[in-house]
Amino acid sequence: MIGSLAEVCLAFVMRIGAVVAIAASTALPGGAADLAGPRLESVRVGLGGKYKLGAVTPLEVRVAGGAAGTSVRVVALAPDNDGLRVVTVTPPLTLTGAEPQTVRLPVWVGKPAPAFEIRLLATEQPDAPPLDRAEFSTGGLFRGELISNPLPAATRLLLSIGPDVGLDNLQGTASKVARLINMAELPSDPLVYDAFETVLLTAGLDEAWRSADQSAESEQIAALDQWVRDGGRLVISCGRDAATLLSAAGPWSVLAPGELDRVVPLRSTAALESYAGDGTRLSDADQLVAARLTNSRGVVSAYEGPTREALPLVIRAPHGFGEVVFLAVDLDDPALTRWDGRAALLRKLIDPPAAERSRAAVSPLGSKPRGESDLVDEAIRVLGAALPQVSSVSVLAVLAAAGVYLVLIGPLDWWFVNRALQRPQATWLTFPLIAAAVGLAVYAGGQALRGEALKIAAFEICDSDRSADTTRGLLLSQIYSPKSRRYDIEVAETAATRTKTWWLATTGGRLGGLASRAALSQDTYALEGSSVRGLPLVSGSTKTLVTRWHGPAQPLITADLTRAEGGLVEGQITNPGNHDLSDCHLLAGGWAWRLGTLARGQSKPISDSGNLLRITTLLSRQLEAAPADPRSAAKATAAILSFGELLSQRTTIATNRLFAANDLSHHLEAGRAIVIGVLDDPATSVALEIAGESIPADCRWRTTFVRCLVEVD
């Protein structure tokens, strides 16, 4: 009895010990990670706690522990729109053995309730078990950090850097705002800013912000500058600290649309009040100061004094392909904080001028929005319709086939076995034969529609700016696979210096859409810079990819233009390249000139007579034409993508949240000219190559739109 009681007590103690051991091991990061070895300490998703579906999302991972000199890699797995897990790997990270180190990597989230996995691998043993591993989902805490849910893809997302100026309290603005108050939190990768339509950078009077490191060598400021040059919109508010931040040696000087002269008292607030436009007075502004810029570029929208050059208060200026909006006073100055018109001022700053006018428009054309929720939906639809030799089956065809099948197995089979054969029991043979024959016919028809060759449709927009010596491109490609297999895809050899490829999806809740809640898969593929490795496609399926690239300027168009009366220009346009451009137009000063085809080496004069119409009229006609063929539909989509801000004054169009950086309307507002055309030789632009596949010419479809920014003297 005593022996059995002792055995029971011993078993109880052993079980308690086992429970304690399990609890201790699960308390460690990663479940069983060695506290002395490298481990995942924390994870942050998004910037300022915000990120949205289908857009680049920064993933910040802190790695702690490990001996000095140990080399590790962080691997992130995030779901795409089809539920496949996409692998992203960081470069090797050498641990110091002292303080935890932070790595940031870009991922794309394709599900409303995503599940992430993070692995920590030894660089020299990538196939060995992970040093640490963590899985987490959104909507809860992970090791003390709140992992928020992603925002819908069509959300207008803004980023506020610096003191709180009330951006997230604007009434009537359907936007979400992420806020950063520490310069160290700014990303060092320009790509991360792509999720944001506008970034607000405020110097302000907040002491914590003013004491932060604003080194002129800041990698973060360089990344922000590159993002704007790539097409982003930046709003800067800087007054009192302009001498420190905007001087020639200051860290923000690369962003300023002019040269700092000095900081001066603002003697009159009438210009700011008029610009805000809400009718309220700015009182108690005796201590308000402004940063005076000279040699400013772009358009001065508000100024104090007799001329625009006296004291520009609001400047809108092109910066590369993007735009900088400069406010010469501090938005968090006590006078502006108390001013009821600050919200109206903020709204004017963050919205493009064309969008402001569109809200005031009384008589829009009233056409229906194109696409579903966003322009990306329309672009993917155009690519799907353009896939060569791939035909979709209509609902009427399916209903007709079902009707024929019912007739075959019903009345026709009854008549055959009862009247022709006079053997009713023969239906046991005829019925499966009919079903098998119909099944074979459907299979054969599907194979005929599907074909045996891989197919690809591509839609590209190529921009060139000779003044900035840069070219950029946006390439959308849809791949159709006739069989189930994996593909390795990469950008063909090109002069581009920066390229990045990732997946693209519609914004709605249909199958494969970003709002769909399809089950997650354990299948994986990898994004490696401009390459996609091991992309799994099932028979008869498609996948849409987007590639952004940047490189040195290409000699597509040269121009010698001068301003004439009535907002017109005159001069000459030349195609100095080796390739013809068709369907060309010159856009400047609100007008469009039809140029037709510009053959290689050809020049055409520009005058105020003939082939002239309003830009909005030209673009609206492209939308109203209800294009039936894919190339015309692509042209209409390119018009919205290129000049959506201008088009919004005349008609209702789809939103353009994902590709807002490609809108060039602000360049026209700033007085620049743009030549648009179609590149007839697709071999001259960037393309995707699929390893081990030779795609016939009749299985490829491509159209490339060219947009060249030119100066007007």
Residue pairs with C-beta under 8 A, 6 or more apart in sequence:
25 31
25 32
28 34
28 35
28 39
29 39
29 40
29 41
29 132
29 134
29 143
30 39
30 40
30 120
30 130
30 132
30 133
30 134
31 133
33 39
33 40
33 131
33 132
34 65
35 65
36 65
37 65
37 66
37 131
37 132
38 63
38 64
38 65
38 66
38 70
38 72
38 95
38 120
38 131
38 132
39 63
39 64
39 65
39 66
39 120
39 131
39 132
40 61
40 62
40 63
40 118
40 120
40 132
40 133
40 134
41 62
41 63
41 64
41 100
41 143
42 61
42 62
42 142
42 143
42 144
42 145
43 59
43 60
43 61
43 62
43 116
43 118
43 134
43 136
43 142
43 143
43 145
43 147
44 59
44 60
44 145
45 51
45 57
45 58
45 59
45 60
45 116
45 138
45 147
45 148
46 57
46 58
46 148
46 178
47 58
47 159
47 178
47 180
47 185
47 187
47 192
47 195
47 196
48 159
48 160
48 178
48 179
48 180
48 185
49 146
49 148
49 178
50 148
50 151
50 157
50 176
50 177
50 178
51 57
51 58
51 109
51 148
51 150
51 151
51 195
52 150
52 151
52 152
52 153
52 155
52 157
52 195
53 109
53 110
53 111
53 112
53 150
53 151
53 152
53 153
53 507
53 514
53 515
54 81
54 108
54 109
54 110
54 153
54 376
54 504
54 505
54 507
54 514
54 658
55 108
55 153
55 157
55 194
55 195
55 658
56 106
56 107
56 108
56 191
56 192
56 194
56 195
56 502
57 78
57 106
57 107
57 108
57 109
57 150
57 195
58 104
58 105
58 106
58 187
58 189
58 192
59 76
59 78
59 88
59 104
59 105
59 106
59 107
59 116
59 118
60 102
60 103
60 104
61 74
61 76
61 102
61 103
61 104
61 105
61 118
62 100
62 101
62 102
63 72
63 74
63 93
63 95
63 100
63 101
63 102
63 103
63 120
64 100
64 101
65 95
66 72
66 95
66 97
67 95
67 97
68 95
68 96
68 97
68 98
69 94
69 95
69 97
70 94
70 95
70 97
70 122
71 92
71 93
71 94
71 95
71 122
71 123
71 124
72 92
72 93
72 95
72 120
72 121
72 122
72 123
72 131
73 89
73 90
73 91
73 92
73 93
73 120
73 121
73 122
73 123
73 126
74 89
74 90
74 93
74 103
74 105
74 118
74 119
74 120
74 121
75 87
75 88
75 89
75 90
75 118
75 119
75 120
75 121
76 87
76 88
76 89
76 105
76 107
76 116
76 117
76 118
77 85
77 86
77 87
77 88
77 116
77 117
77 118
77 119
77 524
78 85
78 86
78 88
78 107
78 108
78 109
78 110
78 114
78 116
79 85
79 86
79 109
79 110
79 111
79 114
79 115
79 520
80 86
80 108
80 110
80 503
80 505
81 110
81 111
81 503
81 505
81 506
81 512
81 513
81 514
81 516
82 110
82 512
82 518
82 521
82 543
83 110
83 111
83 518
83 519
83 520
83 521
84 521
84 523
84 524
84 525
84 536
85 117
85 520
85 521
85 522
85 523
85 524
86 107
86 108
86 503
86 524
86 525
86 526
86 527
87 524
87 525
87 526
87 527
88 105
88 106
88 107
88 526
88 527
89 105
89 526
89 528
90 103
90 105
92 123
93 101
93 103
95 101
104 187
104 188
104 189
104 192
106 189
106 191
106 192
108 502
108 503
108 527
109 150
110 503
110 505
110 514
111 514
111 517
111 518
111 520
112 149
112 150
112 514
112 515
112 517
113 137
113 138
113 139
113 149
113 517
114 137
114 138
114 150
115 135
115 136
115 137
115 520
116 135
116 136
116 137
117 133
117 134
117 135
118 133
118 134
118 135
119 130
119 132
119 133
120 130
120 131
120 132
120 133
121 128
121 130
121 131
122 128
122 131
134 142
134 143
136 142
136 147
137 147
138 147
138 148
138 149
138 150
139 147
139 148
139 149
140 146
140 147
141 147
151 157
151 176
152 507
152 514
152 515
153 373
153 374
153 376
153 507
153 514
153 515
153 657
153 658
154 373
154 374
154 507
154 655
154 657
155 175
155 176
155 657
156 174
156 175
156 176
156 197
156 655
156 657
157 175
157 176
157 177
157 178
157 195
157 196
157 197
157 657
158 167
158 175
158 176
158 177
158 178
158 196
158 197
158 198
158 199
158 200
158 350
159 177
159 178
159 179
159 180
159 193
159 196
159 198
159 199
159 200
160 167
160 168
160 177
160 178
160 179
160 180
160 200
160 202
161 179
161 180
161 183
161 186
161 199
161 200
161 201
161 202
162 180
162 181
162 200
162 201
162 202
162 203
162 204
162 206
162 209
162 237
163 181
163 202
163 204
163 205
163 206
163 209
163 331
163 332
164 179
164 332
165 200
165 202
165 204
165 237
165 331
165 332
165 342
165 346
166 337
166 342
166 343
166 346
167 177
167 179
167 200
167 346
167 350
168 176
168 177
168 179
169 343
170 343
170 346
170 347
171 343
172 347
173 347
175 197
178 196
180 186
181 206
181 208
181 209
182 212
183 212
183 213
183 214
183 218
183 220
184 212
184 213
184 220
186 220
186 221
186 223
186 224
187 193
187 220
187 223
188 219
188 220
188 222
188 223
189 223
190 223
190 224
190 226
190 227
190 230
191 227
191 500
192 223
193 199
193 223
193 224
193 227
193 232
194 227
194 232
194 661
196 232
197 233
197 657
197 660
198 233
198 234
198 235
198 350
199 224
199 227
199 232
199 233
199 234
199 235
200 235
200 237
200 349
200 350
201 224
201 234
201 235
201 236
201 237
201 252
201 255
202 236
202 237
202 238
202 330
202 331
202 332
203 209
203 210
203 237
203 238
203 239
203 240
203 241
203 242
203 245
203 252
203 330
204 210
204 237
204 330
204 331
204 332
205 240
205 330
205 332
205 333
206 332
210 241
214 244
214 245
214 250
214 251
214 252
215 251
216 249
216 250
216 251
216 253
218 251
221 251
221 252
221 254
221 255
222 254
224 234
224 255
225 254
225 255
227 322
228 234
228 255
228 319
228 320
228 322
228 323
228 324
229 319
229 320
229 321
229 322
229 468
229 470
230 320
230 321
230 322
230 472
230 550
230 661
231 320
231 321
231 322
231 472
231 661
231 662
232 322
232 323
232 661
233 322
233 323
233 325
233 352
233 660
233 666
234 255
234 319
234 322
234 323
234 324
234 325
235 324
235 325
235 326
235 327
235 349
235 350
236 252
236 255
236 256
236 324
236 325
236 326
236 327
237 327
237 329
237 330
237 331
238 245
238 246
238 252
238 291
238 326
238 327
238 328
238 330
239 263
239 288
239 289
239 290
239 291
239 328
239 329
239 330
239 333
240 263
240 289
240 330
240 333
242 260
242 263
242 291
242 328
243 250
243 260
243 262
243 263
244 250
245 251
245 252
245 253
246 252
246 253
246 256
246 260
246 291
246 293
247 253
247 260
248 259
248 260
250 260
253 260
255 319
255 324
256 293
256 324
256 326
257 293
257 296
257 297
257 298
257 315
257 317
257 319
257 324
257 326
258 293
258 294
258 295
258 296
258 297
258 312
258 315
258 317
258 326
259 293
259 294
259 295
260 291
260 292
260 293
260 294
261 292
261 293
261 294
262 292
263 289
263 290
263 291
263 292
264 289
264 290
264 292
264 311
265 288
265 289
265 290
266 285
266 288
266 289
266 290
266 304
266 311
266 313
266 329
267 304
268 304
269 281
269 282
269 285
269 288
270 304
271 302
271 303
271 304
271 313
272 282
272 302
272 313
272 329
272 345
273 280
273 281
273 282
273 341
274 302
275 301
275 302
275 313
275 314
275 345
275 348
276 341
276 342
276 344
276 345
276 348
277 344
277 348
278 340
278 341
278 343
278 344
279 341
280 339
280 340
280 341
280 344
282 335
282 336
282 339
282 341
283 335
283 338
283 339
284 334
284 335
284 338
285 335
287 333
287 334
287 335
288 329
288 333
288 335
288 336
289 329
290 304
290 311
290 313
290 328
290 329
291 328
291 329
292 311
292 312
292 328
293 312
293 315
293 326
293 328
294 309
296 309
296 312
296 315
296 317
297 317
297 318
298 315
298 316
298 317
298 318
298 324
298 670
299 315
299 316
299 317
299 669
299 670
299 671
300 308
300 309
300 312
300 314
300 315
301 314
301 315
301 316
301 353
302 312
302 313
302 314
303 309
303 310
303 311
303 312
303 313
303 314
304 310
304 311
304 313
305 311
311 328
312 326
312 328
313 327
313 328
313 329
314 325
314 326
314 327
314 328
314 349
315 324
315 325
315 326
316 323
316 324
316 325
316 353
316 666
316 669
316 670
317 323
317 324
317 325
317 326
317 670
318 324
318 666
318 667
318 670
318 672
320 465
320 468
320 470
321 463
321 465
321 468
321 470
321 472
321 661
321 664
321 709
322 661
323 352
323 666
323 670
325 349
325 350
327 349
329 336
330 336
331 342
331 345
331 346
336 342
336 345
348 356
352 645
352 665
352 666
352 669
353 666
353 669
354 645
354 646
354 648
354 649
354 665
354 669
355 645
355 648
357 649
358 364
358 645
358 648
358 649
361 649
361 650
364 649
364 650
364 651
364 652
365 620
365 624
365 650
365 651
365 652
366 651
366 652
367 623
367 624
367 651
367 652
368 652
369 652
369 653
369 654
370 378
370 623
370 636
370 637
370 640
370 653
370 654
371 377
371 378
371 381
371 654
372 378
372 506
372 507
372 508
372 654
373 507
373 508
373 654
373 655
374 507
374 654
374 655
374 656
374 657
374 658
375 637
375 640
375 641
375 644
375 654
375 655
375 656
375 658
375 659
376 504
376 505
376 506
376 507
376 658
376 659
377 506
377 507
377 508
377 654
378 637
378 640
378 654
379 459
379 476
379 637
379 641
380 476
380 478
380 504
380 505
380 506
380 544
382 459
382 630
382 633
382 634
382 637
383 457
383 458
383 459
383 476
383 477
383 478
383 544
384 457
384 478
384 542
385 630
385 633
386 457
386 459
386 478
386 630
386 631
386 634
386 701
387 455
387 456
387 457
387 478
387 480
387 542
387 701
388 455
388 457
388 698
388 699
388 700
388 701
389 451
389 453
389 455
389 698
389 699
390 449
390 450
390 451
390 455
390 480
391 449
392 449
393 449
401 442
405 438
408 434
408 438
409 431
409 434
409 435
413 427
413 430
413 431
413 434
414 427
416 430
417 423
417 424
417 425
417 426
417 427
417 430
418 424
446 540
450 482
450 539
450 540
451 482
451 699
452 482
453 482
453 695
453 696
453 699
454 479
454 480
454 481
454 482
454 690
454 693
454 695
454 699
455 479
455 480
455 482
455 695
455 699
455 700
456 477
456 478
456 479
456 480
456 688
456 690
456 695
456 699
456 700
456 701
457 477
457 478
457 480
457 630
457 700
457 701
457 702
458 475
458 476
458 477
458 478
458 682
458 687
458 688
458 700
458 701
458 702
458 703
459 475
459 476
459 477
459 634
459 637
459 638
459 702
459 703
460 473
460 474
460 475
460 476
460 685
460 686
460 702
460 703
460 704
460 705
461 473
461 474
461 638
461 641
461 642
461 662
461 704
461 705
461 707
462 471
462 472
462 473
462 556
462 679
462 685
462 704
462 705
462 706
462 707
463 471
463 472
463 473
463 662
463 664
463 706
463 707
463 708
463 709
464 470
464 471
464 553
464 554
464 556
464 557
464 706
464 707
464 708
464 709
465 471
465 553
465 708
465 709
466 553
466 558
466 708
466 709
466 710
467 709
467 711
468 553
469 552
469 553
470 550
470 551
470 552
470 553
471 550
471 551
471 552
471 553
471 554
472 548
472 549
472 550
472 551
473 496
473 547
473 548
473 549
473 550
473 685
473 686
474 546
474 547
474 548
474 659
474 662
475 546
475 547
475 548
475 549
475 685
475 686
475 687
475 688
476 504
476 544
476 545
476 546
477 544
477 545
477 546
477 547
477 688
478 542
478 543
478 544
478 545
479 487
479 489
479 537
479 542
479 543
479 544
479 545
479 688
479 690
480 540
480 541
480 542
481 487
481 537
481 538
481 539
481 540
481 541
481 542
481 543
482 539
482 540
483 539
484 536
484 537
484 538
484 539
485 536
485 537
486 525
486 534
486 535
486 536
486 537
487 532
487 534
487 535
487 537
487 690
487 691
487 693
488 531
488 532
488 533
488 534
488 535
488 690
488 691
488 692
489 501
489 531
489 532
489 535
489 545
489 688
489 689
489 690
489 691
490 501
490 530
490 531
490 532
490 688
490 689
490 691
491 499
491 501
491 530
491 531
491 547
491 549
491 686
491 687
491 688
491 689
492 686
492 687
492 688
492 689
494 549
494 551
494 686
495 551
495 552
495 554
496 549
496 550
496 551
496 686
497 550
497 551
497 552
498 549
498 550
498 551
499 529
499 530
499 547
499 548
499 549
499 550
499 686
500 529
500 530
500 547
500 548
500 549
501 527
501 529
501 530
501 531
501 532
501 545
501 546
501 547
501 688
502 527
502 545
502 546
503 543
503 544
503 545
503 546
504 544
504 545
504 546
505 512
505 513
505 514
505 544
506 512
506 513
506 514
507 513
507 514
507 515
508 514
508 515
508 516
509 515
509 516
509 517
510 516
511 518
512 518
523 536
524 534
525 532
525 533
525 534
525 535
525 536
526 532
526 533
526 534
527 533
530 547
530 549
532 545
535 543
537 543
545 688
547 686
547 688
549 686
554 577
555 576
555 577
556 575
556 577
556 581
556 706
556 708
557 573
557 574
557 575
557 576
557 581
557 598
557 675
557 706
557 708
557 710
558 573
558 574
558 576
558 710
559 571
559 572
559 573
559 574
559 673
559 675
559 710
559 711
560 571
560 572
561 569
561 570
561 571
561 572
561 573
561 588
561 606
561 673
561 710
561 711
561 712
561 713
562 569
562 570
562 571
562 712
562 713
563 569
563 589
563 712
563 713
564 570
564 608
565 608
566 608
567 589
567 590
567 591
568 588
568 589
568 591
568 608
569 586
569 588
569 589
569 606
569 673
569 712
570 606
570 607
570 608
571 605
571 606
572 603
572 604
572 605
572 606
573 584
573 586
573 595
573 598
573 603
573 604
573 606
573 675
574 601
574 602
574 603
574 604
575 581
575 598
575 599
575 600
575 601
575 602
575 603
576 601
577 600
578 600
578 684
579 600
579 679
579 680
579 681
579 684
580 597
580 598
580 599
580 600
580 680
580 681
581 597
581 598
581 677
581 678
581 679
581 680
581 706
582 596
582 597
582 598
582 677
582 678
582 680
583 596
583 597
583 635
583 677
583 678
584 595
584 596
584 597
584 598
584 675
584 676
584 677
584 678
585 592
585 593
585 594
585 595
585 618
585 675
585 676
585 677
586 592
586 593
586 595
586 606
586 673
586 674
586 675
587 615
587 668
587 673
587 674
587 675
587 676
588 668
588 672
588 673
588 674
588 712
589 668
589 671
589 673
590 614
590 615
590 668
591 612
591 613
591 614
591 615
592 612
592 613
592 614
592 615
592 617
592 618
593 606
593 611
593 612
594 611
594 612
594 613
595 604
595 611
595 675
595 677
598 604
598 677
615 643
615 646
615 668
616 646
616 647
616 649
616 650
619 639
619 643
619 646
619 647
619 650
620 647
620 650
620 651
622 635
622 636
622 639
623 636
623 639
623 640
623 647
623 651
623 653
625 632
625 636
627 633
627 635
627 636
630 701
630 703
631 703
634 703
634 705
635 678
635 703
635 705
638 705
639 647
640 647
640 653
640 654
640 656
641 656
641 659
641 662
641 663
642 662
642 663
642 664
642 676
642 705
642 707
643 663
643 664
643 665
643 668
644 653
644 656
644 663
644 665
645 663
645 665
645 666
646 665
646 668
647 653
656 662
656 663
664 674
664 707
664 709
667 674
667 709
668 674
671 712
672 709
672 710
672 711
672 712
673 709
673 710
673 711
673 712
674 707
674 708
674 709
674 710
675 706
675 707
675 708
675 710
676 705
676 706
676 707
676 708
677 705
677 706
678 703
678 704
678 705
678 706
679 685
679 704
679 705
679 706
682 702
682 703
682 704
685 704
687 702
